Amino acid sequence: MSGSNHHTYKLTEIVGSSPDGIEDAINNAIERMGKTIHNLRWFEVVETRGHIDGGKVAHWQVTLKVGFTLDD
C-alpha cells in the first residue's frame, strides 16, 4: 500500500510522583521518559496513589501506560 500510514506502537508503564498533585506527577513522568524514549504518542492513567502525612496529602504517585511509535 503505497502512501499508507501504518504505525506499530510499543506500550510500557512508568510511575511519576510529585508533592504538588496528580497533573504534576504525570508531567514529571512524561518529561523524564521523553529524555530517553522518543516518539511518545499517548498515555493512560491506570492507578493513582498518595501518601498521607499529618492528616494531609503529602505526595502523589501516578502509574501510567505510555504508548510510543517504533522507529522505521
Backbone hydrogen bonds, N-H to C=O, Kabsch-Sander energy under -0.5 kcal/mol:
donor,donor_aa,acceptor,acceptor_aa,energy
4,S,1,M,-1.4
6,H,4,S,-0.6
10,K,68,F,-3.0
12,T,66,V,-2.2
14,I,64,L,-2.2
16,G,62,V,-2.6
18,S,60,W,-2.1
21,G,18,S,-0.5
25,A,21,G,-1.9
26,I,22,I,-2.4
27,N,23,E,-2.7
28,N,24,D,-2.6
29,A,25,A,-2.0
30,I,26,I,-2.6
31,E,27,N,-2.8
32,R,28,N,-2.1
33,M,29,A,-2.5
34,G,30,I,-2.4
35,K,31,E,-0.6
35,K,32,R,-1.1
36,T,33,M,-1.4
37,I,33,M,-2.6
41,R,67,G,-3.0
42,W,67,G,-1.5
44,E,65,K,-2.2
46,V,44,E,-0.6
46,V,63,T,-2.6
47,E,63,T,-1.4
49,R,61,Q,-3.2
51,H,59,H,-2.6
53,D,56,K,-2.9
56,K,53,D,-1.2
58,A,51,H,-3.5
59,H,51,H,-1.3
60,W,18,S,-3.3
61,Q,49,R,-2.9
62,V,16,G,-2.8
63,T,47,E,-2.7
64,L,14,I,-3.2
64,L,62,V,-0.5
65,K,44,E,-2.6
66,V,12,T,-3.3
66,V,64,L,-0.5
67,G,42,W,-2.4
68,F,10,K,-2.1
69,T,39,N,-1.9
70,L,8,T,-1.9
